[in-house]
Structures are given as structure tokens and as C-alpha cells.
Amino acid sequence: MKKQVLLVSMLIISALLWSSDLWSSDLQFFREDLSFTLTDSSLSVDGDYYFRNNSEKDIERLLFYPFPQDSLYGEVTDSFAITQDSINVLGKITTEGSFFKVIIPAGKERFVRVGYTHQLLANQAEYILLTTRNWGLPFEVVNYSLEFSKELKVYDFSLLPDDLTEDENKYYLSWHKEDFMPKTNFIVKFNKPVAE
């Protein structure tokens, strides 16, 4: 019964996401600047999502922000969504994702800062990128950064980093892409530190 309810919920959400009004050309998702912090038990995401209103009318639209669905991942906590004017626009949060509102005057650009922490039940972290395809255009620019402790043994990335720096305790990786249409989600695989 639980699986049936989840399936029906996902179908409804998919129908909402694929509606022609939501993905019409008046609203464009054109950039994201994200910071990821990885530990052996969680992935924290904090970033700015940039939207452009290509129309002559103000836009107010509810968007769905998906979380990865897999037995490798647990609870999502610390969710937030605030506009560049510090207005809380976070809506309902479910296990599948959260909703937030975008409000953009005609012909303008705005960003929404969104974040959350996802519990990791295994040796993998994931951030969904493939929904970008639903918008019909690649990102003009993306900037990603990832930091993690040197005790964490990261061995695989779905996207190879452009740069690596380090200090005594941590690694800092970064990615910069232009005209970027993701071919995979952002996935990091690692081995947890061995307990002494």
C-alpha cells in the first residue's frame, strides 16, 4: 500500500513538472552556484539558483526541487529557500523533494538561495542534475565546490573536478562549466574512515 501511495504521488508530481505552463519559455533557469560539504554520514547543499523572466509580465511560480530517491539515502533536514531579498519562499517538504516559489518582475533576473542536508546511509552522495533537461536549455554557467575531510577516501566522481586545493585537514574541489547540459547527476563515491 505504501508503495502504491508513493507511486501515485510521484506520478502527480511528474505531471506537475511536465506541464507546458511550468516549462514555458517565459521562465528560464540559467545558472547555479552550489557548495557541497561531504561527511561520512551526510551531504549538505547550499547554493544560488538563478532565474530569468523573459516575458513582459511578472512571474510567480511554484517549483519542485527533487531529492535523490534511493535506499542509499536517508532523511533530509535543514531545508531552506530564501530570495535574494531574504524572503522565505520554502513551501511543502516531502521525502521526494521540496517546493519553493519564484517571484520575478517582467524582464528581470533573480536568484533563490536553497539548501538542505541529506543523510547518507552508504558510501555515496548524490545531487540531482538531470532535471535540467526539463527546462530545454543548458545552463549558461555553473560553479560547484565540494569540501571534505582528508579522512574520507573519495575514489569516484561522476564529473571530474577542474581544480583541487587542500589544507592540513580538508580537500577543496571546484567545477566551472559554461553552456552545460548535464549527462549525469552529481555523484561522489567514497570509503568511510576506518575506526581505530
Buried (B, 14 or more C-beta within 10 A) or exposed (E): EEEEEEEEEEEEBEEBBEEEEBBBEBBBBBBBBBBBBBBBEBBBBBBBBBBBBBBEEEBEBEBBBBBBBEEBBBEBEEBBBBBEEEEEBBBEBEEBBBBBBBBBEEEEBBBBBBBBBBEBEEBBBBBBBEBBEEBEEBBBBBBBBBBBBEEBBBEEBBBEBEEEEEEEEBBBBBBBBEEBBBEEBBBBBBEBEEEE
